[in-house]
Amino acid sequence: MWELMFSVHAIHRMFERGISSEDVRHVLDAGVSIESYPDDPPYAGRLVLGFVGQRPLHVVAAGNEEEGPPIVITAYEPDPWNWDATFRRRSDG
């Protein structure tokens, strides 16, 4: 099992939203990257969509694999008003 690091923000939001570290690991392991943020400092980031059961989750993670484990920035259940029906593309809401 590979390591993950969590920002303080991610820990707070995960607790508030009922998202476990196992949920995040599952999304990062089995999900698909739907957006990339190559210019985010200090490491490039990405938005990953995955499903835990029927629940869609987005996880924002950053990291440089040569330097260490991914850093989880936040995790949330995407709002259907802001995303299309697949949760892969932002909608006009």
C-alpha positions as a printed Julia matrix, in Angstrom:
93×3 Matrix{Float64}:
   0.0    0.0     0.0
   1.42   3.38   -0.98
   1.7    6.39    1.27
  -0.43   9.53    1.15
   0.03  12.87    2.81
  -2.95  15.03    3.75
  -3.05  18.8     4.06
  -4.7   20.16    7.2
  -7.4   21.57    4.92
  -8.05  18.1     3.45
  -8.34  16.51    6.89
 -10.85  19.12    8.05
 -12.95  18.89    4.89
 -12.89  15.08    4.81
 -14.13  14.98    8.4
 -16.92  17.48    7.65
 -17.96  15.58    4.52
 -17.75  12.03    5.85
 -14.92  11.03    3.52
 -12.37   8.54    4.86
  -8.71   8.17    3.97
  -9.66   4.78    2.48
 -12.19   6.56    0.23
  -9.49   8.96   -0.95
  -7.02   6.14   -1.55
  -9.65   4.26   -3.59
 -10.38   7.34   -5.74
  -6.68   7.99   -6.4
  -6.07   4.31   -7.14
  -9.1    3.54   -9.32
 -10.36   6.95  -10.48
  -9.62   9.03  -13.56
  -7.85  12.38  -13.76
 -10.31  14.88  -15.2
  -8.35  18.12  -14.83
  -4.69  18.95  -14.42
  -3.08  21.95  -12.82
   0.52  21.84  -14.12
   1.43  25.31  -12.88
   0.28  24.94   -9.27
   3.12  25.56   -6.83
   5.01  23.82   -5.4
   3.89  20.72   -7.39
   1.59  20.1   -10.31
  -1.89  19.08   -9.2
  -4.76  17.09  -10.59
  -8.45  16.55  -10.01
  -9.45  12.9    -9.85
 -12.99  11.52  -10.12
 -13.85   8.21   -8.54
 -16.82   6.41   -7.07
 -17.12   4.84   -3.65
 -20.15   2.67   -4.13
 -22.61   4.99   -5.87
 -21.11   8.13   -4.31
 -19.04  10.28   -6.71
 -15.99  11.9    -5.16
 -13.47  14.43   -6.42
  -9.99  14.43   -4.92
  -7.45  17.17   -5.59
  -3.91  15.88   -5.16
  -0.47  17.25   -5.89
   2.94  15.77   -5.82
   6.2   14.9    -7.35
   6.5   11.12   -7.29
  10.3   11.29   -7.24
  10.23  13.36   -4.04
   7.53  11.63   -2.03
   3.93  10.54   -1.71
   1.01  12.47   -3.2
  -0.36  15.31   -1.1
  -4.14  15.37   -0.83
  -5.29  18.99   -0.99
  -9.04  18.39   -0.62
 -11.82  15.88   -1.27
 -15.49  16.49   -1.86
 -18.68  15.18   -3.4
 -19.2   17.17   -6.61
 -22.31  19.35   -6.71
 -24.59  18.25   -9.58
 -25.43  21.92  -10.24
 -21.76  22.63  -11.02
 -20.9   19.46  -12.95
 -22.4   17.55  -15.85
 -24.17  14.23  -15.25
 -20.85  12.32  -15.43
 -19.11  14.66  -12.93
 -16.26  14.98  -15.44
 -16.99  18.44  -16.85
 -18.0   21.66  -15.2
 -21.43  22.9   -16.19
 -22.77  26.4   -16.49
 -24.85  25.65  -13.38
